[in-house]
Amino acid sequence: MWEVYGCKYPVSATCALRLTKSEGKKIYKSAMTFALKPGCYEEYKRAHDELWPDIADALRENGVSMVIHYYNDRLFLFATAPSQEAMEQSHAGEAMTRWQAYMATLMVTDAGGKTLVEPLENAFVFGDFAEA
């Protein structure tokens, strides 16, 4: 299971979570979307521009690459890692728990305070992201 913002996703949960081949090596990728609370983009952007060093270290040490796009208070995340285990390890630990709790204050959540995350289905896959 990979947990992001309090939501757990098994590798088989969605078309967006896949193991693919890149230059003969398998990679793990994930795509999802979530909504920001109105007026929270600037703080969200600032937090990521000033990413906590222990969070950056955990992502870097586990080979995680990530991009988050923003459009109309909606965020679209795409991430890759060498394996599902590497992705999970990058999100383990007390620092990530604190980070996710902080991010939940900026994002739309359910009644229990967990960020509402929606997996994205692949609409088109080509090149390095094509299925092995």
N, CA, C and O atoms as a MOPAC input file, in Angstrom:
PM7 MOZYME 1SCF
protein

 N      0.83100 1    -1.19500 1     0.00000 1
 C      0.00000 1     0.00000 1     0.00000 1
 C      0.86700 1     1.24600 1     0.00000 1
 O      1.86500 1     1.31900 1     0.71700 1
 N      0.48500 1     2.21800 1    -0.80100 1
 C      1.13200 1     3.51900 1    -0.74500 1
 C      0.11000 1     4.47200 1    -0.15900 1
 O     -1.00800 1     4.56400 1    -0.66600 1
 N      0.47300 1     5.18600 1     0.90200 1
 C     -0.45500 1     6.11100 1     1.53200 1
 C     -0.05300 1     7.52300 1     1.17500 1
 O      1.10700 1     7.90700 1     1.32400 1
 N     -1.01200 1     8.29000 1     0.70500 1
 C     -0.78400 1     9.69900 1     0.41200 1
 C     -1.92900 1    10.48500 1     1.00600 1
 O     -3.09900 1    10.21600 1     0.73200 1
 N     -1.58100 1    11.44700 1     1.81100 1
 C     -2.55600 1    12.30900 1     2.46200 1
 C     -3.65600 1    11.51300 1     3.15600 1
 O     -4.82900 1    11.88400 1     3.11600 1
 N     -3.25900 1    10.41500 1     3.79200 1
 C     -4.19600 1     9.62400 1     4.57300 1
 C     -5.01300 1     8.61800 1     3.78600 1
 O     -5.81600 1     7.88800 1     4.36600 1
 N     -4.82400 1     8.56700 1     2.46800 1
 C     -5.55000 1     7.60600 1     1.64100 1
 C     -4.57900 1     6.52100 1     1.19200 1
 O     -3.47800 1     6.82500 1     0.73300 1
 N     -4.98000 1     5.26500 1     1.32000 1
 C     -4.11000 1     4.14600 1     0.95100 1
 C     -4.51500 1     3.61000 1    -0.41100 1
 O     -5.69800 1     3.42700 1    -0.69500 1
 N     -3.49900 1     3.35800 1    -1.26300 1
 C     -3.74000 1     2.85200 1    -2.60800 1
 C     -2.89100 1     1.62800 1    -2.87400 1
 O     -1.66500 1     1.73300 1    -2.91100 1
 N     -3.51300 1     0.45500 1    -3.06300 1
 C     -2.75100 1    -0.71500 1    -3.49500 1
 C     -2.39600 1    -0.56800 1    -4.96800 1
 O     -3.08000 1     0.15300 1    -5.69500 1
 N     -1.35500 1    -1.22600 1    -5.41400 1
 C     -0.91500 1    -1.09200 1    -6.79900 1
 C     -2.02500 1    -1.47200 1    -7.77300 1
 O     -2.03100 1    -0.96900 1    -8.89600 1
 N     -2.95300 1    -2.32700 1    -7.39800 1
 C     -4.01000 1    -2.74000 1    -8.31200 1
 C     -5.25900 1    -1.86500 1    -8.23300 1
 O     -6.24600 1    -2.15800 1    -8.90800 1
 N     -5.24600 1    -0.81500 1    -7.44200 1
 C     -6.45100 1    -0.02600 1    -7.20500 1
 C     -6.92100 1     0.75300 1    -8.41600 1
 O     -8.11900 1     0.99800 1    -8.55900 1
 N     -6.01100 1     1.14800 1    -9.28900 1
 C     -6.40800 1     2.01600 1   -10.38100 1
 C     -5.47500 1     1.86400 1   -11.56200 1
 O     -4.33700 1     1.41800 1   -11.41600 1
 N     -5.95500 1     2.23200 1   -12.71400 1
 C     -5.11000 1     2.19900 1   -13.90500 1
 C     -3.93000 1     3.15300 1   -13.78200 1
 O     -2.92400 1     2.97400 1   -14.46800 1
 N     -4.03300 1     4.15300 1   -12.93000 1
 C     -2.98300 1     5.15600 1   -12.82900 1
 C     -1.78600 1     4.66100 1   -12.02700 1
 O     -0.71000 1     5.25200 1   -12.12100 1
 N     -1.93200 1     3.61800 1   -11.25700 1
 C     -0.82500 1     3.07700 1   -10.48800 1
 C     -0.30800 1     1.85300 1   -11.22900 1
 O     -0.96000 1     0.81000 1   -11.25000 1
 N      0.84900 1     1.98300 1   -11.82900 1
 C      1.34400 1     0.91500 1   -12.68800 1
 C      2.83400 1     0.70400 1   -12.49800 1
 O      3.57000 1     1.60800 1   -12.10400 1
 N      3.24900 1    -0.50000 1   -12.78600 1
 C      4.66300 1    -0.78600 1   -12.96500 1
 C      4.89500 1    -0.77700 1   -14.46500 1
 O      4.24300 1    -1.51700 1   -15.20200 1
 N      5.80800 1     0.04600 1   -14.91200 1
 C      6.09000 1     0.12700 1   -16.33900 1
 C      7.58300 1    -0.04600 1   -16.55500 1
 O      8.36800 1    -0.03800 1   -15.60700 1
 N      7.96200 1    -0.20300 1   -17.81100 1
 C      9.35900 1    -0.38500 1   -18.15000 1
 C      9.92500 1     0.90200 1   -18.71700 1
 O      9.28800 1     1.56400 1   -19.53600 1
 N     11.12000 1     1.25200 1   -18.27900 1
 C     11.82900 1     2.39800 1   -18.83000 1
 C     13.28800 1     1.98400 1   -18.99200 1
 O     13.96800 1     1.68800 1   -18.01000 1
 N     13.76000 1     1.96500 1   -20.22500 1
 C     15.13100 1     1.56500 1   -20.51600 1
 C     15.45000 1     0.22000 1   -19.86900 1
 O     16.51800 1     0.04800 1   -19.28100 1
 N     14.53300 1    -0.72400 1   -19.97800 1
 C     14.75100 1    -2.05200 1   -19.45300 1
 C     14.54800 1    -2.19600 1   -17.96100 1
 O     14.65000 1    -3.30500 1   -17.43600 1
 N     14.26500 1    -1.11300 1   -17.26200 1
 C     14.04600 1    -1.15400 1   -15.82200 1
 C     12.58200 1    -0.87100 1   -15.53700 1
 O     11.96400 1    -0.02300 1   -16.18100 1
 N     12.03500 1    -1.58500 1   -14.57000 1
 C     10.65700 1    -1.30000 1   -14.18800 1
 C     10.61500 1    -0.05600 1   -13.31200 1
 O     11.49100 1     0.16100 1   -12.47500 1
 N      9.59800 1     0.74400 1   -13.51500 1
 C      9.37000 1     1.90500 1   -12.66000 1
 C      7.92500 1     1.85600 1   -12.15800 1
 O      7.04500 1     1.26100 1   -12.78100 1
 N      7.72200 1     2.48600 1   -11.04200 1
 C      6.39200 1     2.58800 1   -10.45000 1
 C      5.91800 1     4.01000 1   -10.70000 1
 O      6.67600 1     4.95700 1   -10.49100 1
 N      4.69200 1     4.17400 1   -11.13800 1
 C      4.17800 1     5.51900 1   -11.36700 1
 C      2.80500 1     5.66500 1   -10.75600 1
 O      2.07500 1     4.68900 1   -10.58200 1
 N      2.47000 1     6.88100 1   -10.43600 1
 C      1.19400 1     7.17500 1    -9.81100 1
 C      0.69500 1     8.52300 1   -10.30600 1
 O      1.47400 1     9.45900 1   -10.49100 1
 N     -0.60900 1     8.60900 1   -10.51800 1
 C     -1.22700 1     9.87000 1   -10.91600 1
 C     -2.52000 1    10.03400 1   -10.13300 1
 O     -3.30600 1     9.09400 1   -10.02000 1
 N     -2.73700 1    11.20700 1    -9.60100 1
 C     -3.95100 1    11.45600 1    -8.83000 1
 C     -4.26700 1    12.94700 1    -8.83900 1
 O     -3.43600 1    13.77500 1    -9.21200 1
 N     -5.46300 1    13.26000 1    -8.42900 1
 C     -5.88500 1    14.65200 1    -8.34400 1
 C     -6.57900 1    14.89600 1    -7.01300 1
 O     -7.19700 1    13.99500 1    -6.44600 1
 N     -6.47000 1    16.11000 1    -6.52900 1
 C     -7.14300 1    16.50500 1    -5.30600 1
 C     -7.39000 1    18.00000 1    -5.36200 1
 O     -6.77600 1    18.71100 1    -6.15800 1
 N     -8.29200 1    18.47300 1    -4.51700 1
 C     -8.71500 1    19.87800 1    -4.56300 1
 C     -8.17700 1    20.64300 1    -3.36300 1
 O     -8.13000 1    20.13400 1    -2.24300 1
 N     -7.78000 1    21.86500 1    -3.62800 1
 C     -7.38800 1    22.77500 1    -2.55300 1
 C     -8.61400 1    23.50300 1    -2.02600 1
 O     -9.57800 1    23.73600 1    -2.75500 1
 N     -8.56300 1    23.85700 1    -0.75500 1
 C     -9.59500 1    24.72700 1    -0.20900 1
 C     -9.42900 1    26.09000 1    -0.87500 1
 O     -8.30700 1    26.48200 1    -1.19500 1
 N    -10.51400 1    26.81400 1    -1.08700 1
 C    -10.41500 1    28.13700 1    -1.71800 1
 C     -9.43000 1    29.03400 1    -0.96400 1
 O     -9.43200 1    29.10300 1     0.26500 1
 N     -8.59500 1    29.71300 1    -1.74100 1
 C     -7.64700 1    30.66300 1    -1.16500 1
 C     -6.38400 1    30.05000 1    -0.57900 1
 O     -5.59300 1    30.76900 1     0.03100 1
 N     -6.16600 1    28.75100 1    -0.74000 1
 C     -5.00900 1    28.08400 1    -0.11900 1
 C     -3.84500 1    27.82100 1    -1.06800 1
 O     -2.81600 1    27.29400 1    -0.64600 1
 N     -3.99000 1    28.17900 1    -2.34000 1
 C     -2.91500 1    27.86200 1    -3.29100 1
 C     -1.59300 1    28.51600 1    -2.92500 1
 O     -0.55400 1    27.85700 1    -2.97300 1
 N     -1.60300 1    29.77700 1    -2.56600 1
 C     -0.33600 1    30.46100 1    -2.27000 1
 C      0.41800 1    29.77300 1    -1.13700 1
 O      1.63100 1    29.59100 1    -1.23200 1
 N     -0.28000 1    29.38600 1    -0.06600 1
 C      0.39200 1    28.69500 1     1.03400 1
 C      0.86700 1    27.30900 1     0.59100 1
 O      1.96500 1    26.88900 1     0.95500 1
 N      0.05500 1    26.60100 1    -0.18400 1
 C      0.44300 1    25.29400 1    -0.70000 1
 C      1.70800 1    25.41500 1    -1.54500 1
 O      2.64900 1    24.64000 1    -1.37200 1
 N      1.73100 1    26.37600 1    -2.45000 1
 C      2.88600 1    26.59700 1    -3.32900 1
 C      4.11100 1    26.96100 1    -2.51000 1
 O      5.19500 1    26.42700 1    -2.74800 1
 N      3.95700 1    27.86000 1    -1.55000 1
 C      5.07300 1    28.27900 1    -0.70000 1
 C      5.62800 1    27.08200 1     0.08700 1
 O      6.84300 1    26.92000 1     0.19800 1
 N      4.73900 1    26.25200 1     0.63000 1
 C      5.18100 1    25.07200 1     1.38600 1
 C      6.01800 1    24.14800 1     0.49900 1
 O      7.02900 1    23.60800 1     0.94800 1
 N      5.60600 1    23.96700 1    -0.73900 1
 C      6.35900 1    23.09100 1    -1.62900 1
 C      7.63500 1    23.76700 1    -2.14400 1
 O      8.63700 1    23.08800 1    -2.37100 1
 N      7.61800 1    25.07300 1    -2.32900 1
 C      8.83600 1    25.78600 1    -2.71500 1
 C      9.87800 1    25.71900 1    -1.59900 1
 O     11.08100 1    25.75700 1    -1.85900 1
 N      9.40700 1    25.61800 1    -0.35300 1
 C     10.27900 1    25.54100 1     0.81900 1
 C     10.14900 1    24.16100 1     1.46700 1
 O     10.08500 1    24.04500 1     2.69000 1
 N     10.11200 1    23.12600 1     0.64200 1
 C      9.89400 1    21.75700 1     1.09800 1
 C     10.81800 1    21.42100 1     2.26800 1
 O     12.01600 1    21.70100 1     2.22900 1
 N     10.24700 1    20.82400 1     3.29800 1
 C     11.03900 1    20.46200 1     4.47400 1
 C     12.19400 1    19.55500 1     4.04200 1
 O     11.99300 1    18.62200 1     3.26400 1
 N     13.39700 1    19.82500 1     4.54300 1
 C     14.56800 1    19.03200 1     4.13700 1
 C     14.39400 1    17.52400 1     4.35500 1
 O     14.82500 1    16.73400 1     3.51500 1
 N     13.77100 1    17.11000 1     5.46600 1
 C     13.62300 1    15.67100 1     5.69700 1
 C     12.64900 1    15.02900 1     4.70700 1
 O     12.78000 1    13.84500 1     4.39800 1
 N     11.69300 1    15.78100 1     4.21400 1
 C     10.77700 1    15.26800 1     3.19000 1
 C     11.52600 1    15.14800 1     1.85700 1
 O     11.43700 1    14.12300 1     1.18100 1
 N     12.25100 1    16.18500 1     1.49100 1
 C     13.04100 1    16.15500 1     0.25100 1
 C     14.05900 1    15.01800 1     0.29400 1
 O     14.24900 1    14.32200 1    -0.70400 1
 N     14.71200 1    14.82300 1     1.42900 1
 C     15.68800 1    13.74100 1     1.56600 1
 C     15.03400 1    12.38200 1     1.37300 1
 O     15.57400 1    11.53000 1     0.66800 1
 N     13.87500 1    12.16900 1     1.99400 1
 C     13.18000 1    10.87600 1     1.88000 1
 C     12.79700 1    10.59600 1     0.42700 1
 O     12.95600 1     9.47100 1    -0.04800 1
 N     12.30000 1    11.59600 1    -0.27400 1
 C     11.92900 1    11.41600 1    -1.68200 1
 C     13.17600 1    11.11600 1    -2.51800 1
 O     13.19500 1    10.17100 1    -3.30700 1
 N     14.22000 1    11.93800 1    -2.33300 1
 C     15.46500 1    11.79200 1    -3.09900 1
 C     16.11900 1    10.42600 1    -2.83300 1
 O     16.51300 1     9.73600 1    -3.77200 1
 N     16.23200 1    10.04100 1    -1.56300 1
 C     16.89500 1     8.78300 1    -1.19100 1
 C     16.16500 1     7.56600 1    -1.75200 1
 O     16.77500 1     6.51200 1    -1.93700 1
 N     14.88700 1     7.69600 1    -2.02000 1
 C     14.10500 1     6.58600 1    -2.54900 1
 C     13.86300 1     6.69200 1    -4.05300 1
 O     13.08900 1     5.91700 1    -4.61400 1
 N     14.52000 1     7.64400 1    -4.70300 1
 C     14.44500 1     7.76200 1    -6.15500 1
 C     13.11000 1     8.24300 1    -6.68400 1
 O     12.75100 1     7.94800 1    -7.82400 1
 N     12.36500 1     8.98700 1    -5.86000 1
 C     11.05600 1     9.47500 1    -6.27300 1
 C     11.20100 1    10.77300 1    -7.07100 1
 O     11.89900 1    11.69700 1    -6.65400 1
 N     10.54300 1    10.82400 1    -8.20200 1
 C     10.41200 1    12.05200 1    -8.98800 1
 C      8.93700 1    12.40700 1    -9.00200 1
 O      8.07700 1    11.53000 1    -9.08500 1
 N      8.65100 1    13.70000 1    -8.92100 1
 C      7.25400 1    14.11400 1    -8.78800 1
 C      7.05100 1    15.47200 1    -9.45100 1
 O      7.92700 1    16.33600 1    -9.43500 1
 N      5.87300 1    15.62700 1   -10.03000 1
 C      5.44400 1    16.92700 1   -10.52600 1
 C      3.98300 1    17.09600 1   -10.11100 1
 O      3.18900 1    16.15700 1   -10.17900 1
 N      3.65000 1    18.30300 1    -9.68400 1
 C      2.26800 1    18.61200 1    -9.31900 1
 C      1.84900 1    19.82900 1   -10.13300 1
 O      2.48800 1    20.88000 1   -10.07400 1
 N      0.78300 1    19.67500 1   -10.88300 1
 C      0.24100 1    20.77800 1   -11.68400 1
 C     -0.97500 1    21.34800 1   -10.96300 1
 O     -1.66000 1    20.65200 1   -10.21400 1
 N     -1.22400 1    22.62600 1   -11.20700 1
 C     -2.33100 1    23.33700 1   -10.57200 1
 C     -3.23600 1    23.93200 1   -11.64000 1
 O     -2.76200 1    24.51300 1   -12.61600 1
 N     -4.55300 1    23.78300 1   -11.44600 1
 C     -5.53900 1    24.40900 1   -12.33200 1
 C     -6.83800 1    24.58800 1   -11.55600 1
 O     -7.43300 1    23.61200 1   -11.09900 1
 N     -7.27300 1    25.83200 1   -11.40900 1
 C     -8.55700 1    26.15600 1   -10.77600 1
 C     -8.78000 1    25.45300 1    -9.43300 1
 O     -9.77600 1    24.75200 1    -9.25700 1
 N     -7.87100 1    25.63700 1    -8.50600 1
 C     -7.93900 1    25.03300 1    -7.16800 1
 C     -7.91200 1    23.50900 1    -7.18900 1
 O     -8.32400 1    22.86600 1    -6.22400 1
 N     -7.43400 1    22.94100 1    -8.27000 1
 C     -7.28800 1    21.48500 1    -8.37300 1
 C     -5.81900 1    21.17900 1    -8.63200 1
 O     -5.16600 1    21.85400 1    -9.42800 1
 N     -5.30600 1    20.16300 1    -7.95600 1
 C     -3.92900 1    19.73100 1    -8.11800 1
 C     -3.90100 1    18.38300 1    -8.82600 1
 O     -4.75100 1    17.52600 1    -8.57800 1
 N     -2.92900 1    18.19800 1    -9.70300 1
 C     -2.74700 1    16.95500 1   -10.44400 1
 C     -1.32100 1    16.49100 1   -10.20100 1
 O     -0.36900 1    17.14400 1   -10.62700 1
 N     -1.17500 1    15.36700 1    -9.51800 1
 C      0.13700 1    14.85300 1    -9.13400 1
 C      0.49900 1    13.68100 1   -10.02000 1
 O     -0.32600 1    12.80600 1   -10.28200 1
 N      1.75000 1    13.67100 1   -10.48300 1
 C      2.30700 1    12.52600 1   -11.17900 1
 C      3.64700 1    12.23100 1   -10.54700 1
 O      4.47800 1    13.12800 1   -10.40500 1
 N      3.87300 1    10.97200 1   -10.16000 1
 C      5.12000 1    10.59700 1    -9.49300 1
 C      5.61300 1     9.26700 1   -10.02600 1
 O      4.82700 1     8.41200 1   -10.43300 1
 N      6.93700 1     9.10600 1   -10.01800 1
 C      7.55500 1     7.83800 1   -10.36100 1
 C      8.55700 1     7.47200 1    -9.27600 1
 O      9.06600 1     8.33200 1    -8.55600 1
 N      8.82700 1     6.17200 1    -9.17600 1
 C      9.83000 1     5.64600 1    -8.24100 1
 C     10.36400 1     4.35100 1    -8.83400 1
 O      9.73200 1     3.76300 1    -9.71200 1
 N     11.51000 1     3.90600 1    -8.36600 1
 C     12.05800 1     2.64800 1    -8.89300 1
 C     11.15900 1     1.43700 1    -8.61900 1
 O     11.20100 1     0.45300 1    -9.35800 1
 N     10.34500 1     1.50700 1    -7.55700 1
 C      9.47000 1     0.39400 1    -7.19800 1
 C      8.35500 1     0.90700 1    -6.29300 1
 O      8.41800 1     2.02100 1    -5.77400 1
 N      7.33900 1     0.07600 1    -6.11600 1
 C      6.27400 1     0.42200 1    -5.18300 1
 C      6.84500 1     0.55100 1    -3.77800 1
 O      6.44700 1     1.43800 1    -3.02300 1
 N      7.77400 1    -0.33000 1    -3.42500 1
 C      8.38400 1    -0.29400 1    -2.10000 1
 C      9.13200 1     1.01600 1    -1.86600 1
 O      9.07700 1     1.58200 1    -0.77400 1
 N      9.82900 1     1.49300 1    -2.89500 1
 C     10.54700 1     2.76700 1    -2.77400 1
 C      9.56600 1     3.91300 1    -2.54600 1
 O      9.83100 1     4.80900 1    -1.74400 1
 N      8.43400 1     3.88700 1    -3.25100 1
 C      7.42500 1     4.92900 1    -3.06300 1
 C      6.89000 1     4.87300 1    -1.63800 1
 O      6.76700 1     5.90200 1    -0.97400 1
 N      6.57300 1     3.67400 1    -1.17200 1
 C      6.05700 1     3.52200 1     0.19200 1
 C      7.07400 1     3.98600 1     1.22200 1
 O      6.71700 1     4.67300 1     2.17900 1
 N      8.33000 1     3.62000 1     1.03700 1
 C      9.37800 1     4.01300 1     1.98200 1
 C      9.54600 1     5.53100 1     2.00500 1
 O      9.80100 1     6.10900 1     3.06100 1
 N      9.40700 1     6.17400 1     0.86100 1
 C      9.55900 1     7.63300 1     0.81000 1
 C      8.46800 1     8.33800 1     1.59700 1
 O      8.64100 1     9.48300 1     2.01500 1
 N      7.34000 1     7.65700 1     1.80000 1
 C      6.21400 1     8.25100 1     2.51100 1
 C      6.06900 1     7.72300 1     3.93300 1
 O      5.06100 1     7.97900 1     4.59200 1
 N      7.06500 1     6.99300 1     4.40500 1
 C      7.04300 1     6.46400 1     5.76900 1
 C      7.71000 1     7.46500 1     6.70900 1
 O      8.50600 1     8.29800 1     6.27600 1
 N      7.39100 1     7.38100 1     7.95400 1
 C      8.08600 1     8.17900 1     8.95000 1
 C      7.27900 1     9.33900 1     9.49700 1
 O      6.26900 1     9.75500 1     8.93100 1
 N      7.75900 1     9.83700 1    10.60700 1
 C      7.08100 1    10.89200 1    11.36500 1
 C      7.01200 1    12.20600 1    10.60000 1
 O      6.01000 1    12.91600 1    10.68100 1
 N      8.06600 1    12.53700 1     9.86000 1
 C      8.06900 1    13.80500 1     9.11400 1
 C      6.96000 1    13.81600 1     8.06200 1
 O      6.27500 1    14.82300 1     7.88300 1
 N      6.78900 1    12.69000 1     7.36900 1
 C      5.74500 1    12.63100 1     6.34000 1
 C      4.36200 1    12.67100 1     6.98000 1
 O      3.43400 1    13.25000 1     6.41500 1
 N      4.21800 1    12.06300 1     8.14900 1
 C      2.93500 1    12.13100 1     8.85900 1
 C      2.59400 1    13.57800 1     9.19300 1
 O      1.45300 1    14.00300 1     9.01300 1
 N      3.57900 1    14.34200 1     9.68000 1
 C      3.36600 1    15.76300 1     9.98800 1
 C      3.06700 1    16.55700 1     8.71500 1
 O      2.18700 1    17.41700 1     8.71400 1
 N      3.80200 1    16.27000 1     7.62400 1
 C      3.60000 1    16.96600 1     6.35100 1
 C      2.18200 1    16.72500 1     5.83100 1
 O      1.50200 1    17.66400 1     5.41600 1
 N      1.74200 1    15.47800 1     5.85500 1
 C      0.41200 1    15.16000 1     5.35700 1
 C     -0.67400 1    15.81000 1     6.20800 1
 O     -1.70700 1    16.22600 1     5.68400 1
 N     -0.44900 1    15.89800 1     7.51200 1
 C     -1.41400 1    16.58300 1     8.38400 1
 C     -1.46600 1    18.07300 1     8.03300 1
 O     -2.54400 1    18.66700 1     8.00500 1
 N     -0.32400 1    18.66600 1     7.76900 1
 C     -0.26500 1    20.06900 1     7.36800 1
 C     -0.97900 1    20.26900 1     6.02700 1
 O     -1.78500 1    21.18800 1     5.88300 1
 N     -0.68400 1    19.41300 1     5.05200 1
 C     -1.31600 1    19.53400 1     3.73700 1
 C     -2.83200 1    19.38100 1     3.83800 1
 O     -3.56500 1    20.02200 1     3.08600 1
 N     -3.31000 1    18.54400 1     4.75200 1
 C     -4.75300 1    18.34400 1     4.91200 1
 C     -5.44900 1    19.62200 1     5.36000 1
 O     -6.65400 1    19.76600 1     5.15200 1
 N     -4.71900 1    20.55700 1     5.97100 1
 C     -5.33000 1    21.83400 1     6.35800 1
 C     -5.56900 1    22.72100 1     5.13600 1
 O     -6.32800 1    23.68700 1     5.20900 1
 N     -4.92800 1    22.39900 1     4.02300 1
 C     -5.03300 1    23.21100 1     2.81200 1
 C     -5.92000 1    22.58200 1     1.74700 1
 O     -6.29800 1    23.24000 1     0.77800 1
 N     -6.24900 1    21.31500 1     1.92700 1
 C     -6.98600 1    20.57600 1     0.89800 1
 C     -8.39300 1    20.21500 1     1.35800 1
 O     -8.69000 1    20.19400 1     2.55200 1
 N     -9.23900 1    19.93600 1     0.39400 1
 C    -10.59200 1    19.48000 1     0.68000 1
 C    -10.47600 1    18.08600 1     1.29900 1
 O     -9.77700 1    17.21800 1     0.77800 1
 N    -11.17700 1    17.88600 1     2.42500 1
 C    -11.09900 1    16.62100 1     3.15300 1
 C    -12.48200 1    16.02800 1     3.36900 1
 O    -13.49900 1    16.68700 1     3.15300 1
 N    -12.50000 1    14.76900 1     3.80100 1
 C    -13.75800 1    14.14900 1     4.19000 1
 C    -14.08600 1    14.56400 1     5.62900 1
 O    -13.35000 1    15.34300 1     6.23400 1
 N    -15.18000 1    14.04700 1     6.16900 1
 C    -15.60300 1    14.41300 1     7.51900 1
 C    -14.57400 1    14.02700 1     8.57400 1
 O    -14.53200 1    14.62900 1     9.64700 1
 N    -13.74000 1    13.02400 1     8.27700 1
 C    -12.70800 1    12.58700 1     9.21500 1
 C    -11.40000 1    13.34300 1     9.08600 1
 O    -10.44500 1    13.05400 1     9.80700 1
 N    -11.34100 1    14.31600 1     8.16900 1
 C    -10.12800 1    15.11400 1     8.00600 1
 C     -9.10700 1    14.53600 1     7.04500 1
 O     -7.99100 1    15.04800 1     6.95700 1
 N     -9.46200 1    13.47700 1     6.32000 1
 C     -8.54400 1    12.90100 1     5.34400 1
 C     -8.75100 1    13.56600 1     3.99500 1
 O     -9.88100 1    13.74600 1     3.54300 1
 N     -7.64400 1    13.92600 1     3.36000 1
 C     -7.70000 1    14.56000 1     2.05400 1
 C     -8.40500 1    13.65600 1     1.05200 1
 O     -8.11500 1    12.46300 1     0.96400 1
 N     -9.33300 1    14.23700 1     0.29800 1
 C    -10.03000 1    13.49600 1    -0.75400 1
 C     -9.12600 1    13.42500 1    -1.97600 1
 O     -8.89300 1    14.42900 1    -2.65000 1
 N     -8.62800 1    12.24600 1    -2.24900 1
 C     -7.71800 1    12.00500 1    -3.36100 1
 C     -8.42300 1    11.11100 1    -4.36400 1
 O     -9.00700 1    10.09200 1    -3.99600 1
 N     -8.36700 1    11.49400 1    -5.62600 1
 C     -8.98500 1    10.70600 1    -6.68300 1
 C     -7.89900 1    10.21100 1    -7.63100 1
 O     -7.16100 1    11.01500 1    -8.20000 1
 N     -7.79500 1     8.89200 1    -7.80700 1
 C     -6.81800 1     8.36700 1    -8.76000 1
 C     -7.22400 1     8.75000 1   -10.17500 1
 O     -8.41100 1     8.87900 1   -10.47600 1
 N     -6.24500 1     8.92900 1   -11.03100 1
 C     -6.49800 1     9.27100 1   -12.42700 1
 C     -6.29800 1     8.03700 1   -13.29800 1
 O     -5.31000 1     7.31700 1   -13.15000 1
 N     -7.22300 1     7.80200 1   -14.19000 1
 C     -7.12900 1     6.68800 1   -15.12800 1
 C     -6.27800 1     7.11600 1   -16.31600 1
 O     -6.34900 1     8.26200 1   -16.76000 1
 N     -5.47600 1     6.19200 1   -16.82400 1
 C     -4.70000 1     6.47400 1   -18.02800 1
 C     -5.64600 1     6.63500 1   -19.20600 1
 O     -6.45700 1     5.74900 1   -19.47200 1
 N     -5.55400 1     7.74000 1   -19.90800 1
 C     -6.32400 1     7.94400 1   -21.12800 1
 C     -5.46900 1     7.62000 1   -22.34800 1
 O     -5.99400 1     7.25600 1   -23.40100 1
 N     -4.13500 1     7.75600 1   -22.20400 1
 C     -3.20600 1     7.48300 1   -23.28400 1
 C     -1.84700 1     7.22200 1   -22.66400 1
 O     -1.43400 1     7.92500 1   -21.74200 1
 N     -1.15700 1     6.22200 1   -23.16400 1
 C      0.16900 1     5.87400 1   -22.66900 1
 C      1.07100 1     5.61900 1   -23.86600 1
 O      0.69200 1     4.90600 1   -24.79500 1
 N      2.26900 1     6.20400 1   -23.84200 1
 C      3.18900 1     6.05900 1   -24.96600 1
 C      4.61600 1     6.10800 1   -24.45300 1
 O      4.87900 1     6.65900 1   -23.38400 1
 N      5.51800 1     5.54500 1   -25.19700 1
 C      6.94400 1     5.63700 1   -24.90200 1
 C      7.32800 1     4.94400 1   -23.59700 1
 O      6.89100 1     3.82600 1   -23.32400 1
 N      8.14300 1     5.61600 1   -22.80100 1
 C      8.64400 1     5.02500 1   -21.56600 1
 C      7.53200 1     4.65700 1   -20.60500 1
 O      7.74700 1     3.82500 1   -19.72400 1
 N      6.35500 1     5.24200 1   -20.73900 1
 C      5.26000 1     4.96800 1   -19.82000 1
 C      4.34300 1     3.84100 1   -20.29600 1
 O      3.40500 1     3.46100 1   -19.59400 1
 N      4.61400 1     3.31100 1   -21.48400 1
 C      3.78600 1     2.22400 1   -21.99000 1
 C      3.96200 1     0.98300 1   -21.13400 1
 O      5.02200 1     0.75400 1   -20.55200 1
 N      2.91700 1     0.19700 1   -21.07000 1
 C      2.93000 1    -1.04300 1   -20.29200 1
 C      4.02700 1    -1.96500 1   -20.79700 1
 O      4.29800 1    -2.03800 1   -21.99500 1
 N      4.65100 1    -2.66700 1   -19.85800 1
 C      5.69300 1    -3.63800 1   -20.23200 1
 C      5.03500 1    -4.88200 1   -20.79400 1
 O      5.72500 1    -5.82900 1   -21.17300 1

